[in-house]
Structures are given as structure tokens and as C-alpha cells.
Amino acid sequence: MKIDFFRSNYLIQSPVEGWFSASTLPYVLLGAALFIAFIIIERRTKEPLISFGLFRNRNLTGAALTAFLLSASFGSLYYFLTLYTQGVLHYSAIQSGLSFLPLTLSALLGARFINRILTRIGVAGTIAAGMGLGTIGFLLLTRLSETGTAWGIIPGTVIIGLGQALVFTTMFIAGSTGVDPKVQGVASALILTGQQIGGAVGLAVIMAMISAGMGTNESLETMMATELNQAIRTAFQIAAVTTVLGIVVAFLVLKQPKASKNADTEVTISH
């Protein structure tokens, strides 16, 4: 899973540049205009690319919301961990990359247990469990200090990796439930769209809240280690709250019975 930082750069930098600056406002207005035009065109055409009736399926709607929240929280992890390891701990790029290895390995491990967990607690329960693990992991990361080491991030990132694996795969299972086979591709695209939008909007919101909380529009990359560490801890606090919202969405929006004990669910999603 990744965030396309290039395409979302203007939105992410809005708290620093200013929401009504010349480098931000035109893109916001253009995006809003294109979105409205898209809705109008889709509602008038005889064969729309997206049938808005799909959103009456609570599982698909819940999956898209889950994808949004997943990317807004878990997706921001890589950005802020990179800032921490390189900007606070002053690690090289290679050292920083190696510090992410436990996160990757735990995500691979978590994927191996998805079938068993789905069988026992169902789709909504599995997503809620994954989001819950994310909450725990992010709260652990709020304890990072400027005098810490890479070992300090391992407990939190390992737990987050497990949670990410549970949520990422299961939200596609949820989104395909009750959807006509002819529009399964569209359903998957809606979930991926939610994921991409969540990454951009989530990071922008986190940056805005950091700026407001610290009373500065200074870019994170130019902060001293102490201030940067505080900003990163704030980001992880916000991410933890976002995962709690994911738990709420799982239980209130998704309506999915437990998977059959005989079912062997295997889903392959390209990142």
C-alpha cells in the first residue's frame, strides 16, 4: 500500500502554504468542479461508469469508508516513520529502510491468519480487530523520543503490520459481498479510490492539525529534532483516533455474517 505523494502534494502542503494561497486554491476549486461534473455526467448517461445505486450496498459503502480510513491512518505511517528515523534519529536511507523490515514481515505473517480469523469472527469483526491492532500500535509509537533508537519503533510497527494485513485484504472481501459479478471490477475500483483519497486527505488533515497544535506553519522537514519528534507523536495520536473510527464503521456499516467454516477464502490484491 502506498500514497501517491506527487499527485497529492498540493493538498498535503496546504497547511504550510495556506489554504487560500495561489498554489492551493486553484487545485481545490478545479477538483471540486471536476467532481461535480463527473456526478452530473454519470447521472445523465444511459450507461454510467459508476452506478450510484451500488452505494446502497452497505458492505461496499463500508469497505470504501474502511479503505479511506485505512489509508488515512496506516498509510501515513511510512511518511512519519521516515521523518523520525532520518530527521530525528539521523539514520541513513538504508538504515531507515531496514528499520521498516519488521513491519513488512509482520504484515506477511498477519496475512497467513486471515482465513482462520474470518471463520471465527466474520468480516466486520476481522476489520475491527485489524483497526484495533492499529490503535494499539499507534499509541505505542506516540512514546517515541528524540533519544530513542530503531528498536523503539519495532513493537508498534509489528502490531500495526498485523492489523494492516487483516484490514487490507478483508475490506475487499466485504466490498465484493452482494455485488453483481458484472460490476465487481467497479466495486474494487471504488474501494481503491477510497484508499487513494484517504491517503491524500488523511495526511493533509494530520498536517493541518499539527500546524494548528504547534502554532506554526513551518515545514516538518525544516524543524529541529525536538519539535519534529513532537509533531510525529501528534501525527500518531491522530492516526490512533482514525483507527478507532474504523472500528465504529466496521460494526455500524458492515453487515456481513461469519464466513463458512468450510470456506477457504483466498484473495490476491495488487498494491
Secondary structure by P-SEA (a helix, b strand, c coil): ccccccccccccccccccccccccaaaaaaaaaaaaaaaaaaaccccccccccccccaaaaaaaaaaaaaaacccaaaaaaaaaacccccccaaaaaaaaaaaaaaaaaaaaaaaaaaacccaaaaaaaaaaaaaaaaaaacccccccccccaaaaaaaaaaaaaaaaaaaaaaaaccccccaaaaaaaaaaaaaaaaaaaaaaaaaaaaaaaaccccccccccaaaaaaaaaaaaaaaaaaaaaaaaaaaccccccccccccbbbbbbcc
